[in-house]
Every structure is written in structure tokens, then in C-alpha cells.
Amino acid sequence: MERPRFVIRLSSVRVFLEMIKFEHTVFALPFAYTGMFLAARGLPDWKVVLWITVALAAARTLAMTVNRIADKEYDARNPRTSGRALPLGLVDLKTTIIAAFISFMVFEFAAWKLNYFVLILSLPALVFLLGYHYTKRFTWACHWVLGFTDGIAVAGGWAAIKGTIDWPAYVLWFAVTCWIAGVDIIYACQDIDVDRKEGLHSIPSRFGASIALQIARINHILAVAALSFAGLIMDLAWPYWFGVILTSILLIYENVLVSADDLSRLDYAFFNINGYISMCLLAGTIWAIFI
């Protein structure tokens, strides 16, 4: 009788990981790794790599779990998200809260293992990790709050090596903020009607899809400009610039894929292309350092 219960537990874990899109942690990890390699200007100690990986995975799990808890009622009323695990009852709320607490503890332990400065930095980071989900309830600037939150990974990777945040890390942080804000604005275009009905704030629900997509493009231009500035001030070799060029091409393609009249390829633009972008930037950075 024990064996069936074990199978059910494994199934519940699978449902939970699918609910928080755990596989997309791969998309976020290059942020922290880029900051880490640029700060180290070489190969970091394997223990630093390990604890940065653990911290990032735990932070993202915490953020996505709290997101699903915070948006549970909204998700249930949104046709696009009503099939998620919490609204359907496939994962119960108590289990989700426990998972969030465990993620919080793992995140703080990993930050402590890195250095004291990262541990201190983790405290304001938690404010954003836990709070950005609620910003769409009162401001359409929520997209930049999400971008800023994701950009903390770059600062964290840098701080794990240096024990401080130097101004090149702030430039990269700004780049990630603009990049992710632009991505989130594009993604929010599919929920315009629902957001307006629910009284939720976003650039698309406030200004319409056409203007929102233009604002997203401006953010992506700023992101590429900031990445270029970071390359200049750090005097990075040509492979980094190759990564920036590939990033620019992919961002152009991402913005071309979607229009105000056709959002059918939005999921591909959001999940696939942005994964390619983060990997291109990381690969270019590592290559530039070791060339």
C-alpha cells in the first residue's frame, strides 16, 4: 500500500514544478552567471558557482510560488490561466505555502554561504521577490518592478565574487530591468480585457496593445544600449560584442513576431527567444573573458 502513495507524491511534485515553470530557471540563471564571470574576470571557485545556482533556483521558486498564491483568485477567473494547478485544486494552498517557506530558507542559507554582503543584500531582494506580484494591483509600472527584481540576480552574482556592487553591475542591472520590462509588456498584451475587467494595471491595459508594443521596443533599445555601455566600461573583448549583436537580432525578431493584431506567436517569443538571448549573452561574456 505504500508504493501507490509514493507514486502520488512524485506526481504532486511534478504538478508543482509545472505550476511554477521550474524549467524556466535556466532562463534566469545566466543573469547571475554573467555578473559572476564579469566580476571574477576568470573562473570562479566551484563552491561559489554552486551556491549562486542554489540561491537563484530557490529565489525563483519562491517568487513563482508566491505569484501563484497571490494570483490564485485572478487566475481562476482568467480563461488563459484557469487551468493552472492551484485554481483546479491539483495542488493545495497549504502545500504551496510550505514550498514557499522552504524556498525562502534555502535562499537565505545559500546567501549566507556566499558572503555576508550577499546575505544582507538578500533582505531587500526578498521585498521585491515577494512584493512585485502585488504591484499590478495599483500601478502600470509593475513591468519595471519585475525587471528590477530579475536584475537583482546580476547584482547578486557580482556581489558573490566582489563582496560589493560596483557600478558596471548597476549598468547590467539596468539592462536586465529594461529587457525584462519590455518582455513582460509584450506578454501582458494577451490579458488586456481581463486586466481591465479585474481592475489590474499594466501598460497594455492602460494604453492599448499598439502603444504597449512600442514601449516594449523602446525598453529593448535601452537594454542593448546599456549592454553596450557595460562592454565599453569593462573593456570586454569582441566575443562579448558578438553576444550583444546576437541579442539585438533576437530582440528585433521577438518584437517582429508579435503585433497588436496577432499575438498567436507570443508564447514562442516569450519563452524560447528570451532563453536564447540569455544564453547568447552568457556565452559571449565567458568567451570574452577567456579569449
Backbone as CSV, one residue per row, in Angstrom:
resi,resn,N_x,N_y,N_z,CA_x,CA_y,CA_z,C_x,C_y,C_z
1,MET,0.816,-1.218,0.000,0.000,0.000,0.000,0.848,1.266,0.000
2,GLU,2.099,1.161,0.418,2.955,2.341,0.475,3.352,2.829,-0.914
3,ARG,3.532,1.878,-1.831,4.039,2.229,-3.160,3.119,3.175,-3.923
4,PRO,1.801,2.951,-3.966,0.921,3.899,-4.648,1.003,5.306,-4.080
5,ARG,1.114,5.413,-2.724,1.193,6.747,-2.131,2.463,7.459,-2.571
6,PHE,3.566,6.710,-2.726,4.829,7.290,-3.189,4.694,7.806,-4.609
7,VAL,3.969,7.053,-5.458,3.741,7.471,-6.849,2.946,8.766,-6.883
8,ILE,1.966,8.851,-5.991,1.152,10.064,-5.940,1.997,11.263,-5.524
9,ARG,2.902,11.047,-4.564,3.760,12.144,-4.132,4.656,12.623,-5.276
10,LEU,5.195,11.700,-6.032,6.013,12.083,-7.185,5.179,12.853,-8.198
11,SER,3.954,12.432,-8.394,3.062,13.121,-9.319,2.778,14.539,-8.832
12,SER,2.601,14.706,-7.520,2.339,16.031,-6.953,3.530,16.958,-7.147
13,VAL,4.742,16.404,-6.978,5.945,17.203,-7.210,6.008,17.654,-8.653
14,ARG,5.687,16.746,-9.563,5.710,17.091,-10.984,4.716,18.201,-11.300
15,VAL,3.518,18.098,-10.730,2.492,19.126,-10.944,2.950,20.466,-10.381
16,PHE,3.564,20.424,-9.189,4.045,21.664,-8.571,5.127,22.321,-9.417
17,LEU,6.088,21.531,-9.888,7.176,22.075,-10.707,6.643,22.643,-12.013
18,GLU,5.624,21.998,-12.560,4.997,22.519,-13.775,4.268,23.822,-13.471
19,MET,3.636,23.889,-12.303,2.885,25.082,-11.917,3.786,26.317,-11.850
20,ILE,4.993,26.155,-11.320,5.896,27.298,-11.176,6.866,27.419,-12.357
21,LYS,6.671,26.558,-13.378,7.544,26.575,-14.560,9.021,26.504,-14.145
22,PHE,9.336,25.488,-13.342,10.682,25.376,-12.791,11.742,25.275,-13.877
23,GLU,11.369,24.675,-15.013,12.350,24.514,-16.083,12.848,25.840,-16.638
24,HIS,12.081,26.899,-16.422,12.490,28.219,-16.912,13.508,28.893,-16.000
25,THR,13.915,28.185,-14.927,15.036,28.663,-14.120,16.282,28.790,-14.981
26,VAL,16.384,27.950,-15.995,17.515,28.001,-16.928,17.584,29.360,-17.615
27,PHE,16.428,29.985,-17.811,16.370,31.305,-18.423,16.935,32.378,-17.494
28,ALA,16.739,32.210,-16.178,17.172,33.222,-15.217,18.618,33.046,-14.764
29,LEU,19.108,31.819,-14.747,20.460,31.555,-14.258,21.545,32.363,-14.975
30,PRO,21.485,32.531,-16.308,22.540,33.301,-16.986,22.693,34.727,-16.474
31,PHE,21.624,35.326,-15.901,21.754,36.663,-15.319,22.822,36.643,-14.228
32,ALA,22.652,35.719,-13.282,23.584,35.635,-12.158,24.971,35.211,-12.618
33,TYR,25.033,34.259,-13.548,26.329,33.788,-14.036,27.092,34.883,-14.776
34,THR,26.371,35.721,-15.527,27.028,36.821,-16.239,27.681,37.777,-15.252
35,GLY,26.936,38.165,-14.208,27.508,39.032,-13.179,28.680,38.373,-12.483
36,MET,28.572,37.082,-12.243,29.625,36.334,-11.554,30.910,36.297,-12.394
37,PHE,30.818,35.929,-13.662,32.006,35.818,-14.505,32.649,37.183,-14.770
38,LEU,31.823,38.213,-14.929,32.387,39.544,-15.168,33.107,40.068,-13.930
39,ALA,32.575,39.771,-12.761,33.238,40.204,-11.527,34.532,39.426,-11.302
40,ALA,34.513,38.133,-11.620,35.686,37.297,-11.391,36.757,37.512,-12.449
41,ARG,36.334,37.876,-13.670,37.264,38.005,-14.798,38.091,36.732,-14.961
42,GLY,37.445,35.616,-14.693,38.098,34.328,-14.796,37.163,33.256,-14.289
43,LEU,37.703,32.119,-13.944,36.888,31.007,-13.477,36.643,31.131,-11.978
44,PRO,35.388,31.283,-11.553,35.098,31.386,-10.116,35.300,30.040,-9.425
45,ASP,35.435,30.090,-8.134,35.510,28.869,-7.339,34.208,28.074,-7.504
46,TRP,34.330,26.764,-7.599,33.160,25.929,-7.865,32.107,26.041,-6.766
47,LYS,32.547,26.321,-5.541,31.585,26.476,-4.445,30.720,27.723,-4.647
48,VAL,31.328,28.775,-5.186,30.569,29.995,-5.473,29.527,29.718,-6.557
49,VAL,29.950,29.007,-7.599,29.023,28.646,-8.671,27.863,27.822,-8.110
50,LEU,28.195,26.866,-7.256,27.166,26.006,-6.664,26.148,26.812,-5.874
51,TRP,26.629,27.683,-4.962,25.697,28.399,-4.097,24.942,29.501,-4.823
52,ILE,25.543,30.068,-5.870,24.792,31.007,-6.711,23.650,30.272,-7.405
53,THR,23.944,29.077,-7.902,22.913,28.276,-8.570,21.779,27.926,-7.612
54,VAL,22.140,27.501,-6.409,21.129,27.152,-5.408,20.301,28.379,-5.027
55,ALA,20.981,29.507,-4.813,20.281,30.736,-4.423,19.311,31.184,-5.501
56,LEU,19.763,31.151,-6.755,18.908,31.594,-7.858,17.708,30.674,-8.030
57,ALA,17.954,29.363,-7.981,16.853,28.411,-8.129,15.837,28.567,-6.997
58,ALA,16.327,28.756,-5.774,15.432,28.928,-4.628,14.668,30.246,-4.717
59,ALA,15.364,31.317,-5.139,14.720,32.628,-5.256,13.608,32.596,-6.299
60,ARG,13.884,31.960,-7.434,12.864,31.896,-8.481,11.695,31.014,-8.048
61,THR,11.993,29.899,-7.381,10.923,29.036,-6.880,10.050,29.781,-5.879
62,LEU,10.685,30.534,-4.981,9.948,31.337,-4.012,9.068,32.364,-4.717
63,ALA,9.646,33.082,-5.673,8.899,34.134,-6.371,7.714,33.561,-7.138
64,MET,7.926,32.481,-7.873,6.847,31.914,-8.675,5.776,31.275,-7.796
65,THR,6.179,30.690,-6.671,5.196,30.091,-5.767,4.311,31.169,-5.154
66,VAL,4.934,32.254,-4.705,4.155,33.369,-4.141,3.280,33.996,-5.219
67,ASN,3.788,34.048,-6.449,2.984,34.580,-7.557,1.706,33.775,-7.743
68,ARG,1.837,32.453,-7.707,0.651,31.605,-7.888,-0.326,31.756,-6.723
69,ILE,0.213,31.954,-5.511,-0.660,32.164,-4.346,-1.367,33.517,-4.461
70,ALA,-0.598,34.561,-4.787,-1.157,35.915,-4.854,-2.220,36.043,-5.941
71,ASP,-2.023,35.330,-7.054,-2.925,35.477,-8.203,-3.959,34.361,-8.304
72,LYS,-4.085,33.557,-7.267,-4.965,32.389,-7.322,-6.375,32.742,-7.771
73,GLU,-6.960,33.744,-7.165,-8.341,34.101,-7.492,-8.440,34.722,-8.883
74,TYR,-7.473,35.568,-9.236,-7.467,36.157,-10.571,-7.277,35.080,-11.635
75,ASP,-6.369,34.137,-11.368,-6.120,33.056,-12.321,-7.379,32.232,-12.571
76,ALA,-8.147,32.025,-11.525,-9.360,31.217,-11.654,-10.379,31.878,-12.580
77,ARG,-10.366,33.198,-12.647,-11.337,33.928,-13.472,-10.803,34.273,-14.860
78,ASN,-9.524,33.976,-15.102,-8.911,34.271,-16.394,-8.905,33.002,-17.244
79,PRO,-9.571,32.994,-18.398,-9.607,31.780,-19.230,-8.217,31.247,-19.578
80,ARG,-7.232,32.128,-19.717,-5.874,31.703,-20.083,-5.194,30.953,-18.939
81,THR,-5.529,31.306,-17.702,-4.819,30.735,-16.548,-5.693,29.859,-15.652
82,SER,-6.945,29.690,-16.005,-7.853,28.932,-15.140,-7.461,27.458,-15.027
83,GLY,-6.627,26.985,-15.947,-6.188,25.599,-15.906,-4.955,25.366,-15.063
84,ARG,-4.476,26.399,-14.368,-3.309,26.224,-13.501,-3.668,25.364,-12.281
85,ALA,-2.626,24.824,-11.678,-2.808,23.807,-10.637,-3.592,24.298,-9.428
86,LEU,-3.300,25.509,-8.942,-3.993,25.996,-7.737,-5.484,26.225,-7.980
87,PRO,-5.882,26.933,-9.037,-7.318,27.104,-9.277,-8.063,25.777,-9.457
88,LEU,-7.381,24.784,-10.041,-8.025,23.485,-10.257,-7.984,22.593,-9.021
89,GLY,-7.182,23.000,-8.016,-7.063,22.189,-6.814,-6.127,21.011,-6.961
90,LEU,-5.287,21.004,-7.997,-4.326,19.921,-8.191,-3.197,19.990,-7.161
91,VAL,-2.945,21.190,-6.660,-2.001,21.411,-5.568,-2.734,22.250,-4.531
92,ASP,-2.714,21.831,-3.290,-3.461,22.587,-2.282,-2.653,23.776,-1.781
93,LEU,-3.358,24.758,-1.246,-2.744,26.013,-0.828,-1.734,25.809,0.293
94,LYS,-2.030,24.929,1.234,-1.127,24.679,2.364,0.217,24.151,1.871
95,THR,0.183,23.205,0.943,1.417,22.657,0.382,2.220,23.737,-0.323
96,THR,1.523,24.605,-1.043,2.185,25.686,-1.777,2.862,26.659,-0.818
97,ILE,2.208,26.976,0.281,2.788,27.879,1.273,4.022,27.237,1.913
98,ILE,3.941,25.950,2.213,5.095,25.232,2.781,6.267,25.255,1.800
99,ALA,5.977,25.044,0.526,7.029,25.075,-0.506,7.673,26.453,-0.572
100,ALA,6.866,27.502,-0.439,7.409,28.868,-0.455,8.332,29.085,0.734
101,PHE,7.935,28.590,1.903,8.764,28.764,3.103,10.083,28.006,2.974
102,ILE,10.024,26.787,2.450,11.253,26.011,2.255,12.179,26.728,1.273
103,SER,11.615,27.266,0.201,12.414,28.003,-0.784,13.080,29.220,-0.149
104,PHE,12.336,29.898,0.712,12.880,31.047,1.431,14.078,30.639,2.291
105,MET,13.953,29.550,3.020,15.028,29.090,3.887,16.262,28.675,3.079
106,VAL,16.051,27.989,1.969,17.165,27.574,1.114,17.859,28.799,0.520
107,PHE,17.071,29.777,0.096,17.620,31.005,-0.468,18.503,31.725,0.545
108,GLU,18.017,31.873,1.758,18.784,32.568,2.782,20.041,31.791,3.176
109,PHE,19.939,30.473,3.227,21.109,29.657,3.553,22.179,29.789,2.466
110,ALA,21.758,29.762,1.199,22.709,29.903,0.094,23.366,31.273,0.112
111,ALA,22.586,32.319,0.418,23.147,33.674,0.507,24.185,33.745,1.623
112,TRP,23.890,33.107,2.747,24.837,33.070,3.876,26.126,32.349,3.496
113,LYS,25.996,31.286,2.703,27.169,30.522,2.287,28.050,31.302,1.311
114,LEU,27.485,32.277,0.631,28.275,33.059,-0.328,29.152,34.077,0.400
115,ASN,28.541,35.073,1.021,29.287,36.004,1.867,28.300,36.895,2.623
116,TYR,28.828,37.633,3.565,27.973,38.440,4.437,27.227,39.516,3.656
117,PHE,27.896,40.115,2.649,27.257,41.172,1.874,26.065,40.620,1.100
118,VAL,26.220,39.439,0.513,25.112,38.826,-0.223,23.958,38.516,0.726
119,LEU,24.278,38.075,1.939,23.239,37.810,2.929,22.449,39.077,3.239
120,ILE,23.158,40.192,3.418,22.486,41.475,3.657,21.665,41.882,2.441
121,LEU,22.249,41.698,1.246,21.550,42.046,0.003,20.275,41.217,-0.171
122,SER,20.265,40.007,0.364,19.105,39.133,0.194,17.855,39.692,0.872
123,LEU,18.043,40.532,1.885,16.883,41.057,2.622,16.053,42.021,1.776
124,PRO,16.663,43.079,1.186,15.853,43.904,0.280,15.425,43.140,-0.965
125,ALA,16.220,42.166,-1.391,15.822,41.347,-2.539,14.512,40.627,-2.260
126,LEU,14.360,40.164,-1.019,13.132,39.472,-0.639,11.904,40.372,-0.750
127,VAL,12.090,41.660,-0.471,10.973,42.600,-0.587,10.431,42.592,-2.005
128,PHE,11.340,42.563,-2.975,10.910,42.566,-4.373,10.426,41.186,-4.812
129,LEU,11.113,40.141,-4.368,10.701,38.789,-4.732,9.288,38.479,-4.248
130,LEU,8.943,38.997,-3.080,7.633,38.732,-2.504,6.600,39.790,-2.876
131,GLY,7.074,40.987,-3.193,6.145,42.094,-3.378,5.775,42.449,-4.798
132,TYR,6.600,42.069,-5.792,6.319,42.547,-7.153,5.005,42.005,-7.701
133,HIS,4.552,40.862,-7.192,3.309,40.263,-7.671,2.104,41.173,-7.418
134,TYR,2.199,42.002,-6.390,1.059,42.819,-5.987,1.051,44.200,-6.644
135,THR,2.140,44.562,-7.328,2.226,45.922,-7.868,1.214,46.175,-8.979
136,LYS,0.827,45.130,-9.712,-0.137,45.339,-10.792,-1.531,45.684,-10.259
137,ARG,-1.689,45.590,-8.947,-2.960,45.985,-8.363,-3.095,47.499,-8.252
138,PHE,-1.953,48.225,-8.345,-2.057,49.682,-8.163,-1.201,50.510,-9.121
139,THR,-0.346,49.910,-9.961,0.451,50.722,-10.880,0.818,49.947,-12.140
140,TRP,0.792,50.659,-13.284,1.213,50.012,-14.525,2.743,50.008,-14.661
141,ALA,3.443,50.505,-13.637,4.902,50.402,-13.616,5.360,49.020,-13.135
142,CYS,4.405,48.110,-12.947,4.713,46.769,-12.452,5.736,46.042,-13.332
143,HIS,5.759,46.339,-14.619,6.682,45.661,-15.533,8.140,45.980,-15.181
144,TRP,8.396,47.217,-14.793,9.762,47.609,-14.430,10.144,47.078,-13.045
145,VAL,9.153,46.909,-12.181,9.433,46.296,-10.879,9.866,44.844,-11.089
146,LEU,9.181,44.141,-11.999,9.579,42.764,-12.310,10.977,42.737,-12.921
147,GLY,11.248,43.647,-13.862,12.573,43.705,-14.473,13.661,43.993,-13.450
148,PHE,13.382,44.930,-12.555,14.328,45.265,-11.487,14.590,44.047,-10.604
149,THR,13.526,43.309,-10.304,13.654,42.115,-9.466,14.524,41.062,-10.138
150,ASP,14.300,40.828,-11.427,15.136,39.866,-12.148,16.585,40.343,-12.228
151,GLY,16.770,41.656,-12.330,18.118,42.208,-12.417,18.926,42.040,-11.143
152,ILE,18.244,41.792,-10.034,18.958,41.554,-8.777,19.898,40.360,-8.909
153,ALA,19.540,39.414,-9.796,20.384,38.233,-10.000,21.767,38.628,-10.500
154,VAL,21.836,39.634,-11.376,23.132,40.112,-11.883,23.946,40.699,-10.735
155,ALA,23.288,41.559,-9.947,23.973,42.173,-8.806,24.412,41.119,-7.802
156,GLY,23.568,40.104,-7.606,23.912,39.045,-6.670,25.108,38.229,-7.131
157,GLY,25.146,37.933,-8.428,26.288,37.196,-8.968,27.579,37.973,-8.836
158,TRP,27.497,39.280,-9.079,28.658,40.160,-8.929,29.101,40.220,-7.460
159,ALA,28.117,40.433,-6.574,28.415,40.578,-5.145,28.969,39.290,-4.547
160,ALA,28.590,38.149,-5.107,29.099,36.879,-4.606,30.605,36.775,-4.782
161,ILE,31.124,37.470,-5.793,32.571,37.466,-6.057,33.262,38.621,-5.343
162,LYS,32.704,39.816,-5.480,33.370,41.033,-5.013,33.056,41.397,-3.565
163,GLY,31.921,40.947,-3.082,31.504,41.371,-1.748,30.989,42.794,-1.740
164,THR,30.676,43.307,-2.911,30.127,44.656,-3.075,29.461,44.716,-4.442
165,ILE,28.785,45.832,-4.751,28.211,46.040,-6.081,28.874,47.265,-6.686
166,ASP,29.646,47.070,-7.737,30.318,48.172,-8.415,29.446,48.676,-9.566
167,TRP,29.801,49.853,-10.081,28.870,50.472,-11.000,28.690,49.743,-12.321
168,PRO,29.659,48.933,-12.846,29.328,48.131,-14.033,28.170,47.163,-13.778
169,ALA,28.073,46.672,-12.544,26.966,45.772,-12.204,25.638,46.521,-12.243
170,TYR,25.655,47.794,-11.838,24.423,48.593,-11.909,23.982,48.808,-13.357
171,VAL,24.951,48.984,-14.246,24.624,49.153,-15.666,23.971,47.882,-16.204
172,LEU,24.545,46.733,-15.857,23.964,45.463,-16.281,22.585,45.253,-15.650
173,TRP,22.445,45.674,-14.409,21.154,45.595,-13.712,20.101,46.411,-14.468
174,PHE,20.488,47.605,-14.898,19.581,48.449,-15.678,19.218,47.770,-16.994
175,ALA,20.207,47.136,-17.635,19.954,46.453,-18.902,18.911,45.347,-18.731
176,VAL,19.071,44.545,-17.692,18.123,43.461,-17.438,16.745,44.020,-17.089
177,THR,16.717,45.109,-16.322,15.439,45.743,-15.969,14.657,46.133,-17.209
178,CYS,15.327,46.793,-18.148,14.655,47.229,-19.378,14.270,46.043,-20.255
179,TRP,15.168,45.093,-20.364,14.898,43.910,-21.189,13.664,43.160,-20.690
180,ILE,13.645,42.825,-19.391,12.536,42.050,-18.849,11.247,42.868,-18.825
181,ALA,11.351,44.174,-18.554,10.154,45.024,-18.596,9.527,44.987,-19.981
182,GLY,10.363,45.076,-21.010,9.856,45.004,-22.379,9.191,43.676,-22.665
183,VAL,9.817,42.602,-22.222,9.259,41.259,-22.413,7.913,41.134,-21.704
184,ASP,7.846,41.624,-20.470,6.614,41.500,-19.687,5.491,42.345,-20.277
185,ILE,5.834,43.486,-20.835,4.822,44.326,-21.500,4.219,43.573,-22.686
186,ILE,5.084,42.929,-23.479,4.596,42.141,-24.612,3.680,41.021,-24.114
187,TYR,4.129,40.322,-23.076,3.360,39.189,-22.565,1.996,39.627,-22.015
188,ALA,1.947,40.814,-21.425,0.701,41.300,-20.818,-0.343,41.683,-21.859
189,CYS,0.063,41.778,-23.128,-0.889,42.154,-24.177,-2.023,41.143,-24.321
190,GLN,-1.764,39.891,-23.959,-2.799,38.868,-24.116,-3.869,38.941,-23.032
191,ASP,-3.646,39.744,-21.989,-4.604,39.823,-20.880,-5.262,41.195,-20.767
192,ILE,-5.260,41.950,-21.838,-5.791,43.319,-21.778,-7.230,43.341,-21.267
193,ASP,-8.104,42.552,-21.873,-9.527,42.577,-21.498,-9.730,42.110,-20.064
194,VAL,-9.023,41.047,-19.674,-9.156,40.519,-18.310,-8.645,41.529,-17.291
195,ASP,-7.491,42.147,-17.570,-6.921,43.121,-16.638,-7.859,44.312,-16.446
196,ARG,-8.455,44.769,-17.527,-9.392,45.902,-17.422,-10.629,45.512,-16.616
197,LYS,-11.110,44.309,-16.841,-12.291,43.840,-16.117,-12.003,43.687,-14.626
198,GLU,-10.787,43.196,-14.302,-10.415,42.950,-12.907,-9.867,44.186,-12.207
199,GLY,-9.650,45.266,-12.959,-9.082,46.471,-12.363,-7.594,46.364,-12.114
200,LEU,-6.920,45.472,-12.854,-5.472,45.312,-12.723,-4.760,46.271,-13.667
201,HIS,-3.563,46.687,-13.280,-2.841,47.708,-14.028,-1.706,47.087,-14.845
202,SER,-1.598,47.547,-16.073,-0.495,47.155,-16.941,-0.393,48.190,-18.049
203,ILE,0.738,48.223,-18.718,0.892,49.137,-19.853,-0.134,48.824,-20.950
204,PRO,-0.294,47.549,-21.346,-1.285,47.252,-22.386,-2.719,47.616,-21.992
205,SER,-3.122,47.333,-20.743,-4.491,47.647,-20.340,-4.712,49.148,-20.215
206,ARG,-3.643,49.887,-19.944,-3.758,51.342,-19.802,-3.704,52.058,-21.144
207,PHE,-2.806,51.623,-22.032,-2.578,52.371,-23.270,-2.959,51.619,-24.541
208,GLY,-3.295,50.341,-24.413,-3.621,49.548,-25.592,-2.407,48.803,-26.115
209,ALA,-2.662,47.766,-26.911,-1.590,46.885,-27.374,-0.599,47.594,-28.284
210,SER,-1.081,48.439,-29.170,-0.198,49.092,-30.142,0.855,49.966,-29.455
211,ILE,0.416,50.831,-28.549,1.350,51.698,-27.824,2.235,50.857,-26.906
212,ALA,1.654,49.827,-26.291,2.425,48.963,-25.388,3.593,48.314,-26.120
213,LEU,3.365,47.836,-27.319,4.434,47.192,-28.084,5.518,48.189,-28.468
214,GLN,5.141,49.436,-28.709,6.139,50.474,-28.973,6.986,50.747,-27.726
215,ILE,6.349,50.784,-26.575,7.075,50.996,-25.313,8.020,49.821,-25.056
216,ALA,7.571,48.611,-25.381,8.430,47.438,-25.221,9.677,47.568,-26.088
217,ARG,9.511,48.046,-27.314,10.657,48.207,-28.219,11.638,49.246,-27.687
218,ILE,11.121,50.332,-27.126,11.994,51.356,-26.542,12.801,50.755,-25.396
219,ASN,12.165,49.944,-24.584,12.872,49.291,-23.479,13.974,48.374,-23.986
220,HIS,13.717,47.681,-25.063,14.728,46.779,-25.606,15.885,47.544,-26.243
221,ILE,15.604,48.690,-26.804,16.681,49.554,-27.314,17.560,50.023,-26.155
222,LEU,16.924,50.422,-25.065,17.673,50.855,-23.885,18.499,49.705,-23.302
223,ALA,17.947,48.499,-23.347,18.675,47.332,-22.828,19.943,47.084,-23.632
224,VAL,19.840,47.141,-24.952,21.014,46.933,-25.808,22.028,48.053,-25.597
225,ALA,21.549,49.289,-25.447,22.452,50.414,-25.189,23.209,50.218,-23.878
226,ALA,22.514,49.753,-22.853,23.157,49.525,-21.548,24.155,48.377,-21.623
227,LEU,23.820,47.324,-22.347,24.761,46.216,-22.531,26.017,46.682,-23.263
228,SER,25.826,47.558,-24.240,26.965,48.095,-24.985,27.831,48.981,-24.094
229,PHE,27.186,49.784,-23.274,27.924,50.654,-22.358,28.728,49.825,-21.357
230,ALA,28.125,48.738,-20.877,28.832,47.852,-19.945,30.066,47.255,-20.610
231,GLY,29.931,46.875,-21.874,31.069,46.332,-22.597,32.191,47.336,-22.754
232,LEU,31.827,48.603,-22.948,32.833,49.661,-23.104,33.561,49.937,-21.799
233,ILE,32.815,50.108,-20.726,33.454,50.489,-19.468,34.269,49.339,-18.877
234,MET,33.943,48.106,-19.277,34.707,46.955,-18.783,35.756,46.488,-19.792
235,ASP,35.795,47.181,-20.938,36.790,46.877,-21.972,36.773,45.388,-22.328
236,LEU,35.584,44.893,-22.651,35.425,43.478,-22.963,35.797,43.177,-24.413
237,ALA,36.314,41.985,-24.641,36.783,41.582,-25.969,35.614,41.333,-26.929
238,TRP,35.958,41.119,-28.198,34.955,41.051,-29.261,33.870,39.981,-29.083
239,PRO,34.128,38.821,-28.444,33.033,37.853,-28.304,31.834,38.398,-27.522
240,TYR,32.118,39.284,-26.559,31.012,39.900,-25.825,30.142,40.707,-26.780
241,TRP,30.790,41.435,-27.675,30.057,42.261,-28.631,29.289,41.397,-29.623
242,PHE,29.846,40.253,-29.939,29.124,39.304,-30.787,27.842,38.858,-30.086
243,GLY,27.937,38.614,-28.773,26.762,38.256,-27.999,25.731,39.374,-27.972
244,VAL,26.209,40.620,-27.869,25.293,41.766,-27.876,24.610,41.903,-29.240
245,ILE,25.360,41.669,-30.316,24.770,41.735,-31.663,23.699,40.660,-31.831
246,LEU,24.005,39.435,-31.398,23.009,38.361,-31.465,21.777,38.703,-30.624
247,THR,22.019,39.298,-29.461,20.912,39.724,-28.607,20.029,40.734,-29.326
248,SER,20.663,41.693,-29.994,19.911,42.714,-30.736,19.056,42.086,-31.828
249,ILE,19.653,41.137,-32.559,18.917,40.463,-33.641,17.725,39.689,-33.087
250,LEU,17.955,38.974,-31.991,16.881,38.186,-31.392,15.777,39.072,-30.817
251,LEU,16.155,40.218,-30.256,15.147,41.152,-29.737,14.316,41.739,-30.881
252,ILE,14.978,42.038,-31.980,14.241,42.524,-33.153,13.254,41.464,-33.622
253,TYR,13.739,40.230,-33.715,12.879,39.123,-34.144,11.711,38.936,-33.180
254,GLU,11.995,39.029,-31.876,10.944,38.889,-30.867,9.858,39.938,-31.050
255,ASN,10.274,41.160,-31.321,9.297,42.242,-31.490,8.549,42.145,-32.813
256,VAL,9.188,41.535,-33.820,8.524,41.359,-35.114,7.491,40.235,-35.045
257,LEU,7.748,39.250,-34.197,6.860,38.089,-34.097,5.452,38.450,-33.651
258,VAL,5.326,39.484,-32.841,4.017,39.846,-32.292,3.606,41.219,-32.784
259,SER,2.324,41.394,-32.951,1.764,42.693,-33.325,0.460,42.875,-32.573
260,ALA,-0.071,44.075,-32.613,-1.317,44.353,-31.909,-2.463,43.515,-32.445
261,ASP,-2.362,43.086,-33.694,-3.429,42.307,-34.327,-3.167,40.814,-34.319
262,ASP,-1.956,40.400,-33.962,-1.610,38.980,-33.997,-0.669,38.634,-32.846
263,LEU,-1.229,38.006,-31.816,-0.441,37.592,-30.652,-0.271,36.069,-30.607
264,SER,-0.522,35.411,-31.725,-0.525,33.953,-31.749,0.841,33.343,-31.454
265,ARG,1.925,34.083,-31.751,3.267,33.541,-31.519,3.909,34.121,-30.262
266,LEU,3.073,34.664,-29.374,3.587,35.331,-28.180,4.323,34.372,-27.252
267,ASP,3.776,33.172,-27.047,4.436,32.218,-26.149,5.827,31.852,-26.649
268,TYR,5.966,31.666,-27.957,7.278,31.346,-28.524,8.243,32.504,-28.300
269,ALA,7.752,33.731,-28.532,8.595,34.912,-28.337,9.012,35.054,-26.883
270,PHE,8.088,34.766,-25.973,8.358,34.966,-24.544,9.297,33.906,-23.984
271,PHE,8.987,32.642,-24.210,9.723,31.568,-23.553,10.980,31.138,-24.316
272,ASN,10.883,30.984,-25.613,12.012,30.458,-26.369,13.079,31.498,-26.659
273,ILE,12.683,32.594,-27.271,13.667,33.577,-27.725,14.414,34.190,-26.558
274,ASN,13.727,34.469,-25.459,14.414,35.082,-24.323,15.395,34.113,-23.670
275,GLY,15.109,32.820,-23.760,16.079,31.835,-23.310,17.330,31.865,-24.173
276,TYR,17.140,31.996,-25.497,18.282,32.095,-26.411,19.100,33.358,-26.127
277,ILE,18.401,34.449,-25.833,19.094,35.715,-25.569,19.993,35.595,-24.341
278,SER,19.449,35.078,-23.256,20.234,34.977,-22.027,21.448,34.070,-22.222
279,MET,21.286,32.994,-22.987,22.397,32.088,-23.236,23.447,32.723,-24.153
280,CYS,22.999,33.497,-25.143,23.942,34.186,-26.034,24.795,35.191,-25.264
281,LEU,24.161,35.933,-24.375,24.897,36.910,-23.577,25.908,36.234,-22.660
282,LEU,25.483,35.153,-22.023,26.393,34.442,-21.124,27.558,33.832,-21.906
283,ALA,27.264,33.212,-23.038,28.312,32.586,-23.845,29.302,33.627,-24.333
284,GLY,28.795,34.779,-24.811,29.674,35.841,-25.271,30.540,36.390,-24.154
285,THR,29.960,36.510,-22.957,30.703,37.016,-21.806,31.841,36.067,-21.419
286,ILE,31.516,34.790,-21.295,32.535,33.806,-20.911,33.651,33.747,-21.955
287,TRP,33.264,33.738,-23.213,34.246,33.686,-24.309,35.168,34.911,-24.263
288,ALA,34.566,36.074,-24.003,35.361,37.319,-23.960,36.359,37.303,-22.807
289,ILE,35.966,36.681,-21.712,36.859,36.656,-20.539,38.041,35.712,-20.737
290,PHE,37.777,34.590,-21.398,38.824,33.574,-21.512,39.574,33.605,-22.846
291,ILE,39.246,34.564,-23.699,39.907,34.637,-25.004,41.379,35.032,-24.853
